[in-house]
Amino acid sequence: MRILIVDDDRVTRMVIERSLQRYGYETLTVDNINAALELVLKGVVQFVITDWLMPGGNGTMLCEQIRNANLPSYIYIIIVTALEDSQSVVEGMDAGADDFIRKPIQFDELHARIRAGERILQLEQELQENNLRLSETTNQLLAANETINHDLKMAATMQRSLLPNTSAQIQGIAIDWLFHPSTHLSGDIFNFFPLDKHHCGFYIIDVAGHGIASAMQSFTLSRLLSPDTQGGNYLKYRSPEAPFQKIIQSAPAVIAALNHQFQTDETNILYFTMVYGVIDTQAKTIELCQAGHPSSLYLHHNDAAEFIDEGGLAVGIIDGVDYHSVLLHYQPGDRLFLYSDGITECESADGEMFGSERLRRSVEKTRGLSIAETIHSLDLDIRTWRGSVGFDDDISLLVLAT
Amino acid sequence: MVINEQKHDDIDIVVLSGRFVMADAPEVRERLKTLVEAGQGKLLVNMESVTFIDSSACAVLISAFKAMQLKTGRLVLVNSPIVQSLIELTRLHTVFEIMPNAEAAIAALAAG
């Protein structure tokens, strides 16, 4: 290690220098504090032994100037004071000196004090290295986090783009919805689309759990349940007999097919609940099949809101179970509400669930409102119930207005 | 949530308490899987003290139920009223074997 000796007395400098060299230290010597400060600022030394009283500025000034310089590495300072001068020790250490030694110098004592200083510098260096590693790791984590967040935001935008357009009616049926993923991505998905000239289909799906795995499943299902693909699919099949028209699958057949294909197993345990419906806009009927999903709410234009309770098991649990549908005859002005359990199980600050009865009353309150106002009113009720915290589970609700 | 394992003769008993949600699902899934694999095909999951159960937790129970069926064993549940009502919402009560209390569940498993 290199040690800087600051003393205006040439003989003292030489005596200290020789003694330190004997202990194996490299030394630099100067006779005033300005020259000393210059060397310290250059980063040439990290260890300073300085006399207390010197012409042109004493040790206090040197200590203060070194400490005020905010150097990247710690500088260890020992001051040399006269035996009877205890006030200068106090001043020196207050000014930033680390240790002191009395004149006449006992060199084995000085050596011990230097070794103590070396230990401090060693610790300081290790600390600095650790800090550097920590800040490198933090930077890497921040960068990784930013990448992940960016990816999630992009995926969230994609997911939203799969949701139905609220501005256009299909065969006179209007739709609006609310959608609040509990994280960036949701395990909930829903859609509404024409199947042919006088039929349209709609569904709501809630994949178990929430987050990325559930969202991946919901993306897959959304693609599968699209009426636009060529040839047969889940929603329509081509008749085997002339004139080979496309025939619309019944709602239970759609769900039964999904149930067969999406059986949960040891690696994929995410079942899902869903409602699928086919509206015949000529006959004015809705064929509704529910699978483990919270009961849809039907708001009659001239009668109270009622739950449609008939339904089967959630999808993916037991292969081959039967699904049945109910046939609803609608009149203009009737509305159908589908929603995920994130709404009914949404807890208030006191831990009370929103519940289906409160939802029914909220829906009843929307009578006479436009569907945009209806969604706004329901959103407000649920948010007010929840309070200021975010949602624990994905929230989705859609309303179909005839 | 707290997970506590007990044994009653050849019946494995898992007692869960508190909220059983997504954050707890991986650990419970692993524990149940181990018990289904190593046990005698008799498993009781006691949720009398569970205050809430979400769909991730239901998925874990179904996974254990299916694994148990594969080795022709029995998985029996005992539910708190809130768990029972949440399970009924998804109609899973039609799948699971559910007993009113631990004594009845142990007696059923011991007999069969």
Interface residues (C-beta under 8 A of the other chain):
Chain A: D206 A208 G209 H210 G211 T264 D265 E266 I269 L270 Y271 T273 G292 H293 P294 G311 G312 L313 A314 I317 I318 D341 E345 D392 D393
Chain B: V21 M22 A25 R29 D54 S55 S56 C58 A59 V60 I62 S63 K66 A67 L86 L89 T90 R91 L92 T94 V95
